[in-house]
Amino acid sequence: MKRALSFICAVALLAASCSRAGPDDSPRVIVLGIDGGTWTVIQPLLEAGQLPNLKKLVDGGLHGVLESRPPILSPVVWTTIFTGFGFMKHGVRDWKTSQSVNRRVSAIWEILRDRNERVDVFNVPGTWPPDPIPGKMLSGFPLSGATFAGNTGEIVTRDQLSGGGKLPLAYRDNVATISTQVASLEVGKWTDWFPGVVASRPSFRGTMRAYHLLQDEFYLTPLYRTDPEVVVSEPKGLRAEVSGLIGEPYIPEGPGWSRWEEKHTPELLYQHLDQVFSIQSKAAQQYVGGDWDLFLFVMTFVDRISHPYWAYDHPEDFPGLDPLKAARFHGAVANAYRRSDEELGRILAKVQGNPYVLIVSDHGFQSSNDQSKAVGAHHPDGIYILTGPGIAPRTGVPKFIEDVTPTLLYLLNMPVGQDMDGKVFAEAVEMLGRKPQTIATYETGARASTNEPVDTDTWESLRGLGYVDGAPPRADKPKPGEPAKKGKPAGIPKRPPGALEQWPEAPPNGAAPAPPPTQP
């Protein structure tokens, strides 16, 4: 919070929090991430009038392609987005080193924290464990121990619930409660959330739901842990506070898409991912109307739907795809964008004043190059849209993911670190008419970080989500007499001109991505 504003509020003895709605107020910025957002899906929906909130932003702001950098993995890319450094410098390099303890440099919320600015951070990948900040933080994936006995859920039969078959451990301990919940549940309906326990771990508490899939079959969600031992928020009591405000348990991580091939996955996965997305959006809505300087919320729904449902919209890319399934589940990806647009509208409707609004994605999407896997894969070209005071409608030149944090600092009237790999959006500088100020670095001291890999619980969670295979990683042990290995900072990799096909998950035959929308 700005000191001048705090002084004014104190002198006025206002009971309510002060809002910065006037033209002379200090700048504020809200960043809404659409994980996996791509113009190739957005543009047709904009033209059809099906994304009214995004259309308003596109029509009124600077927009274009935000290019990612390999490795195109969500925690790696979002860490670049919110630090301004490439992965070899910031330390979140892959799935093995994908949590906040692996980050070597300050994220933008830490930069602002050190200057008494308030930042709220919701669901940003790579932010677990949560950082102490003068605001609110709900960590994004990958998380450790957030579910018990798997994180994809299971399909069980009525006979299993009656003792006629073996149940997974998470459900065995709760079979009486589950049986009661599903006793009169109609086919195609969900139960409400109900509590669960773990007999071998008395301190564990959890919550789950059930879906009546067929006459004698039920889908049971993962047992999402809710006990205080699972710390996913800062301050620690924030998760419980959020759950009370929204009237249902806060779920920090939804089910995975790793079992996309299974017969019933398309029937229920979309619905449950939508439920978790709705919960996370409701949480952000509770605080977005507050007195923050920077507000960050990443919506991962589009990414989670695009992986398992992409093929149904592109059956021509997958010759072996079941045509009946393609016909039935066609449009799921577009629906995820429509839902994201709805939630984006609800969030922006609660914002006070006239802040800058920046929409970004960490990558785009395309069909997998492996035709045996009927899934969507990452494409380097994501999106950016910037609106706010002084920003005029324009299709901008492509930007890179490392350019986001320097631009946020510029919009907040703060100097940009000269050691950052990114630079301020040139069109923003031109439109606002002021030269970016710089500072040598914000890295005034070594950040406590580690090269140690994620633990087994996190790895198993990532496996269930569909992102990794193989055994959990082990920490590198130095030979006797050798010092522990340390990562060596390096420059951010540069894409060779015209070498799109050299990047991971590039389009077949080097096809060019669709251009961003143009102004009417």
PERA-V615050 format. One line per field, one symbol per residue. ss: DSSP state (2 for helix, 1 for strand, 0 for the rest). burial: 1 if it has 9 or more other ideal C-beta (glycine too) atoms within 8 Angstrom, else 0. A space follows every 10 residues. Layout:
BEGIN
ss: ???
burial: ???
END
This chain:
BEGIN
ss: 0022222222 2200000000 0000000011 1111000022 2222222000 0222222222 0111111000 0002222222 2000002222 0000000002 2200000222 2220000011 1100000000 0000001100 0000001100 0001111222 2222000022 2200222222 2200000001 0001111000 0000111101 1111001111 0011100000 0011000222 2222220000 0000000000 0000222222 2222222222 2222222000 0001111110 2222222222 2220222000 0022222220 0222222222 2222222220 0000011111 0001111000 0000011110 1111111000 0001100011 0022222222 2000011000 0000022222 2200000110 0000000000 0000022222 2222200000 0000000000 0000000000 0000000002 2200000222 0000000000
burial: 1000110110 0000000101 0000111111 1111111111 1110110001 1111101110 1111111110 0111111111 1111111111 1110101111 1111111111 1110001111 1111111101 1010111111 1111111101 1111111001 1000001011 1111101110 1100100000 1001011100 0001111111 1110001111 1111111001 0111000110 0110010011 1111111101 0001110111 1111111111 1111111100 1111111111 1111111111 1111100100 1000110010 0111111111 1111111101 1010111111 1111111100 1001111111 1111111100 1001010111 1111111111 1101011001 1101101110 1000010010 0010001010 1011000111 1111110000 0100000000 0000001000 0100100001 0010111000 0010011000
END
